[in-house]
């Protein structure tokens, strides 16, 4: 993480300047959105906004977890992703 420190200002600036444009995602393939029930409200709001914009998305919420279930519930994370990608389209 220390080695990556010089990139943080540029990354934070990119995040601050990003403007969501729903039209860019109109032809998106099925999308799995992952959320944690204990995530900060701004993350939950963002997931709801993206879900409402994408034509074929679904939200899976990890109860009792924050916004990084790949670290806090890795087995369930893998199961959810594999179940989603194996679903017939």
C-alpha positions in Angstrom: 0.0 0.0 0.0 2.9 2.3 0.8 4.2 1.8 -2.8 0.8 2.8 -4.2 0.6 6.0 -2.2 1.7 8.3 -5.1 -1.3 7.2 -7.1 -3.9 8.2 -4.5 -4.2 11.9 -5.3 -4.8 11.1 -9.0 -7.3 8.4 -8.1 -9.2 10.6 -5.6 -9.4 13.4 -8.2 -10.8 11.0 -10.8 -13.5 9.8 -8.4 -14.4 13.4 -7.4 -14.7 14.4 -11.1 -16.6 11.4 -12.3 -20.1 12.1 -13.6 -22.4 9.1 -14.0 -23.9 8.9 -17.5 -26.6 6.2 -17.7 -26.6 6.2 -21.5 -23.1 4.7 -21.5 -24.5 1.5 -19.9 -27.7 0.9 -22.0 -26.3 -2.2 -23.8 -24.7 -3.7 -20.7 -24.8 -7.4 -20.3 -26.4 -8.9 -17.2 -24.7 -7.4 -14.1 -24.5 -8.6 -10.5 -24.3 -5.8 -8.0 -23.0 -6.6 -4.6 -23.9 -4.6 -1.5 -23.5 -4.9 2.2 -26.3 -4.2 4.6 -23.9 -2.4 6.9 -22.3 -0.3 4.1 -22.4 3.5 4.4 -25.6 5.0 3.0 -23.8 6.6 0.0 -22.6 3.1 -1.1 -26.2 1.8 -0.8 -27.6 4.8 -2.7 -25.0 4.3 -5.5 -25.9 0.6 -5.8 -29.6 1.5 -6.1 -28.9 4.2 -8.7 -26.8 1.8 -10.8 -29.4 -0.9 -10.5 -32.1 1.4 -11.6 -30.0 2.4 -14.6 -28.7 -0.9 -15.9 -31.2 -2.8 -18.1 -30.4 -6.3 -16.7 -29.0 -6.1 -13.2 -29.7 -7.5 -9.8 -28.5 -6.7 -6.3 -27.3 -9.3 -3.8 -27.0 -7.9 -0.3 -24.6 -9.4 2.2 -26.4 -9.1 5.5 -24.2 -8.0 8.4 -21.3 -6.9 6.1 -20.0 -3.7 4.8 -18.9 -2.9 1.2 -16.1 -5.5 0.8 -17.7 -8.9 1.1 -15.0 -10.4 -1.0 -12.8 -9.9 2.1 -15.3 -10.5 4.9 -17.4 -13.3 3.4 -15.1 -14.8 0.7 -16.9 -18.2 0.4 -20.3 -16.6 0.0 -18.9 -14.0 -2.4 -17.5 -16.7 -4.6 -20.8 -18.7 -4.4 -22.8 -15.7 -5.4 -20.6 -14.8 -8.3 -20.4 -18.3 -9.6 -24.2 -18.8 -9.3 -24.7 -15.6 -11.3 -22.3 -16.3 -14.1 -23.5 -19.9 -14.5 -27.1 -18.8 -14.8 -28.5 -19.3 -18.4 -28.8 -15.9 -20.1 
